[in-house]
């Protein structure tokens, strides 16, 4: 699953970042939900967490605390979304 996000901070220029497997697993651990539950909708906190962890993974400077990141963010927009099936990837990798 890849979600490309545009983050608009309160101060500074907007930037884009993209989720990866590490970010999705971190989200699952923090929120005790499976990625498949995102098919029912993505909440604002979900988007903020994806943006926070994706930006950090990309080497973009962010506040250390998640809540501070949220306080300093004006908007997060989904630019694109690619949601392949995890089971299909696992099956095709096994061959």
Secondary structure, 3 states (H helix, E strand, C coil): CEEEEEEEECCCCCEEEECCHHHHHHHHHHHCCCHHHHHHCCCHHHHHHHHHHHHHHCCCCCCCCHHHHHHCEEEEEEEEEECCCHHHHHHHHCC
